[in-house]
């Protein structure tokens, strides 16, 4: 696909409109389902379009219609007094009830995020991070500033009340049911191991296809990396359709992709488990710094993926610390 052809821009815009209509969480779950279907199609010898151009590309990637558009549209809807729940942190409620202009704002936001991505790729060293997560983080920060006149950390009054990292006994926490480290750490271990296991199996299946030229190198790399991420997002469906303790499932897609990323560097399941734990800690810190005191949704998993990917690449890659060489 030509990134800035009329057809591509229309696809991006349309995905943003639908992502906003669905709301942020439904949109990212649909993105994850596209990813799982794309991986299955790839392993069956099919094309990589669904995986690379839809789930992680301009059509419905997380930075565009697959999540980001819903966040921007939700903040706009609150600013306009049209949000169904009145809360910009609400990523569960579909925004189809917030009016056509809200959905169109989602389309425009998707196009803007799409245009930003290649600019980010030109910044030295930033490419060692996950650029989709970086793109999403920038969009979330700008959205908070424009529509709610808040900085990245949120409300200064809330911070002064208890301190930046204070959760008020988890009452203001993002996903407070898993904030305590006695819960967070075991989830990180399990998610890292499970995701690395999926990565190992998928990579084993795809490597001969990459060598034979029937699967592109990019698709052969992305599929094992994101399988656990996508599965972890589908697990979030109870957040949308239930309530109470049944709703409180593990939010572990950051843990999963970092476990797979560490495994892809080292081939070690143990390192994947450690990476899952560290990613979980960074995710909780990200929630306390950027989410808990704010009036808008700055996504802790996206922030943690952005930070953790950068750290793993700097630690593992040959051109940097090359720790991965210890596992060869």
C-alpha positions in Angstrom: 0.0 0.0 0.0 1.2 3.5 -0.8 1.1 5.2 2.6 -0.3 8.5 1.5 -2.4 7.6 -1.5 -6.0 8.7 -1.5 -7.2 5.1 -1.1 -4.9 4.6 1.9 -6.0 7.8 3.6 -9.6 6.9 3.1 -9.0 3.5 4.7 -7.3 5.2 7.6 -10.1 7.7 8.0 -12.8 5.0 7.8 -11.0 2.8 10.4 -10.9 5.8 12.7 -14.6 6.5 12.3 -15.5 2.9 13.2 -12.9 2.8 16.0 -14.5 5.9 17.6 -18.0 4.5 17.1 -16.9 1.3 18.9 -15.0 3.0 21.7 -11.4 2.4 22.6 -11.6 -1.0 24.2 -13.9 -2.7 21.7 -11.7 -1.3 18.9 -8.4 -2.7 20.3 -10.1 -6.1 20.9 -11.2 -6.1 17.2 -7.6 -5.1 16.3 -6.4 -8.1 18.3 -8.9 -10.4 16.6 -7.7 -9.2 13.2 -4.1 -10.0 14.4 -5.0 -13.6 15.4 -6.8 -14.2 12.1 -3.9 -12.7 10.3 -1.4 -15.0 12.0 -3.6 -18.0 11.3 -3.9 -17.0 7.6 -0.1 -16.6 7.4 0.6 -20.0 8.9 -1.8 -21.5 6.4 0.2 -20.0 3.6 -1.9 -17.0 3.0 -1.0 -13.3 2.5 0.2 -11.1 5.3 -2.2 -8.2 4.5 -4.6 -8.8 7.4 -1.7 -8.9 9.9 0.5 -6.1 8.6 -1.8 -3.7 6.9 -5.0 -4.1 9.0 -4.0 -5.2 12.5 -0.7 -3.3 12.6 -1.0 -1.0 9.7 -3.0 2.0 8.6 -6.3 0.4 8.3 -7.0 -0.6 11.9 -3.7 -0.5 13.9 -3.6 0.4 17.6 -2.4 4.0 16.8 -5.2 4.7 14.4 -8.7 3.2 14.3 -7.8 0.2 16.5 -7.5 2.3 19.7 -6.2 5.8 19.3 -9.1 7.2 17.4 -11.5 6.1 20.2 -9.4 7.9 22.9 -9.3 11.1 20.9 -12.9 11.0 20.1 -13.8 10.2 23.7 -12.0 13.3 25.0 -13.6 15.4 22.3 -17.0 14.1 23.2 -16.5 15.1 26.9 -15.2 18.5 25.9 -18.4 19.0 23.8 -20.6 17.6 26.6 -21.8 14.7 24.4 -20.0 11.7 26.0 -22.6 9.1 27.1 -20.9 8.7 30.5 -19.2 12.1 30.7 -15.8 10.6 31.5 -12.9 10.8 29.1 -11.3 7.9 30.9 -14.2 5.7 29.8 -12.9 3.5 27.0 -15.7 1.0 27.4 -18.8 2.9 26.1 -19.3 3.0 22.4 -19.2 6.6 21.1 -21.9 6.0 18.4 -24.2 7.7 21.0 -21.9 10.8 21.0 -22.9 12.1 17.6 -21.6 12.0 14.1 -19.1 14.8 14.7 -17.4 12.7 17.4 -17.0 9.8 15.0 -15.6 12.1 12.3 -13.1 13.4 14.9 -12.0 9.8 15.3 -11.4 9.6 11.6 -9.3 12.8 11.5 -7.4 11.6 14.6 -6.5 8.4 12.8 -5.2 10.2 9.8 -3.1 12.5 12.0 -1.6 9.5 13.9 -0.9 7.8 10.5 0.9 10.8 9.2 3.0 11.1 12.4 4.4 7.6 12.3 6.9 8.0 9.4 8.1 11.2 11.0 8.9 9.4 14.3 10.8 6.8 12.3 13.3 9.5 11.2 14.3 10.3 14.8 17.6 8.6 15.7 17.4 6.1 18.5 13.6 6.5 18.8 13.3 3.6 16.4 14.6 1.3 19.2 11.2 1.7 20.8 7.8 0.5 19.5 6.9 3.4 17.2 3.2 2.5 17.3 3.3 2.9 21.0 5.3 6.1 20.8 2.8 7.5 18.3 -0.1 6.6 20.5 1.6 8.1 23.6 2.1 11.4 21.8 -1.5 11.5 20.5 -2.8 10.8 24.1 -0.6 13.6 25.6 -1.7 16.1 22.9 -5.3 15.1 23.3 -5.3 15.7 27.1 -3.7 19.1 26.6 -6.0 20.3 23.9 -9.4 19.2 25.3 -8.8 19.2 29.0 -5.9 21.7 29.5 -4.0 19.2 31.6 -0.3 18.2 31.3 1.0 14.7 31.0 0.8 14.0 34.8 -2.8 15.1 35.1 -4.3 17.2 37.9 -1.8 19.0 40.0 -4.4 19.2 42.8 -4.7 15.4 42.8 -1.0 15.0 42.9 -0.6 17.5 45.7 -3.3 15.8 47.7 -1.4 12.5 48.0 1.7 12.5 45.9 2.3 11.4 42.3 2.7 7.7 43.1 0.0 7.5 45.8 -3.0 5.4 44.7 -5.1 6.3 47.8 -5.3 2.6 48.7 -5.9 1.8 45.0 -9.1 3.9 44.8 -7.7 5.9 41.9 -5.7 3.1 40.3 -5.9 2.0 36.8 -6.8 -1.8 37.0 -6.4 -1.6 40.7 -7.2 -5.3 41.1 -3.8 -6.1 39.8 -1.8 -3.1 41.0 -0.4 -4.8 44.2 2.9 -6.5 43.3 1.8 -9.7 45.0 -0.7 -10.0 42.1 1.2 -8.1 39.4 4.4 -10.2 39.6 2.8 -13.7 39.2 0.8 -12.4 36.2 4.0 -11.1 34.7 5.7 -14.5 35.1 2.8 -16.4 33.6 2.1 -14.0 30.7 5.8 -13.8 29.8 6.1 -17.6 29.7 2.8 -18.2 27.8 3.6 -15.5 25.2 7.2 -16.9 24.7 5.8 -20.4 24.3 3.4 -19.1 21.6 6.3 -17.2 20.0 8.5 -20.3 20.0 5.8 -22.5 18.3 4.8 -19.9 15.7 8.4 -19.0 14.9 9.3 -22.7 14.4 6.4 -23.1 12.0 7.1 -19.9 10.0 10.9 -19.9 9.8 11.0 -22.5 6.9 8.3 -20.5 5.1 10.4 -17.3 5.4 13.5 -19.2 4.1 11.4 -20.5 1.2 10.2 -17.0 0.4 6.5 -17.9 0.9 6.3 -15.6 4.0 7.9 -12.2 4.2 10.6 -11.6 6.8 8.6 -8.9 8.4 5.5 -11.1 8.8 7.7 -14.0 10.0 9.0 -11.7 12.7 5.8 -9.9 13.7 3.5 -13.0 14.0 5.3 -14.7 16.8 6.0 -11.4 18.6 2.3 -10.4 18.8 0.4 -13.6 19.2 0.4 -13.4 23.0 -0.3 -9.7 22.9 -3.4 -10.3 20.8 -4.6 -13.3 22.9 -4.2 -11.1 26.0 -6.4 -8.4 24.5 -9.2 -10.9 23.6 -9.1 -12.0 27.2 -10.4 -8.4 28.1 -13.8 -9.1 26.7 -15.3 -9.6 30.2 -14.3 -5.9 31.0 -16.9 -4.9 28.5 -19.7 -7.4 29.0 -19.7 -8.1 32.8 -19.2 -6.3 36.0 -17.9 -6.8 39.5 -15.1 -9.4 40.2 -16.0 -11.3 37.0 -14.9 -8.2 35.1 -11.6 -8.0 36.7 -9.5 -10.1 34.4 -5.7 -9.7 34.0 -4.7 -6.8 31.8 -1.5 -8.4 30.5 -0.9 -7.6 26.9 2.1 -5.5 27.7 3.6 -8.3 29.8 2.9 -10.7 26.9 4.6 -8.8 24.1 7.6 -8.0 26.3 8.0 -11.6 27.2 7.8 -12.6 23.5 10.3 -9.7 22.6 12.8 -10.9 25.2 12.4 -14.5 23.9 12.9 -13.4 20.3 16.3 -11.9 21.3 17.5 -14.7 23.6 15.6 -17.9 22.9 15.1 -18.2 26.7 11.8 -18.8 28.4 13.3 -17.7 31.7 14.3 -14.4 30.3 10.8 -14.0 28.9 9.4 -14.5 32.4 11.7 -11.9 33.9 10.8 -9.5 31.1 7.1 -10.0 31.8 7.6 -9.2 35.5 9.6 -6.0 34.7 7.1 -4.9 32.1 4.4 -5.3 34.7 6.3 -3.1 37.1 6.8 -0.5 34.4 3.1 -0.7 33.5 2.0 0.0 37.1 4.5 2.9 37.4 3.2 4.3 34.1 -0.3 4.1 35.5 0.7 6.1 38.6 2.6 8.7 36.6 0.4 9.3 33.6 -3.1 7.8 34.3 -4.2 7.9 37.9 -4.3 11.7 38.4 -5.5 12.6 34.9 -9.0 13.2 33.5 -8.2 11.4 30.2 -7.0 7.9 29.3 -3.2 7.7 28.8 -2.9 4.0 28.4 -0.5 2.4 30.9 0.2 -0.7 28.7 1.1 1.4 25.7 3.4 3.6 27.7 5.0 0.5 29.3 5.4 -1.1 25.8 7.1 2.1 24.6 9.6 2.1 27.5 10.1 -1.6 27.8 10.8 -2.2 24.1 13.4 0.6 24.1 15.1 -1.0 27.2 15.1 -4.5 25.8 16.6 -3.4 22.5 19.3 -1.3 24.1 20.2 -4.2 26.4 20.0 -7.0 23.9 21.0 -5.7 20.4 24.6 -6.2 19.1 25.0 -2.5 18.4 24.3 -1.6 22.0 25.0 -3.8 25.1 24.6 -7.1 23.2 23.5 -9.1 26.3 21.6 -11.4 23.9 25.0 -12.8 22.8 25.3 -14.6 26.2 22.4 -16.8 25.2 23.6 -17.9 21.8 
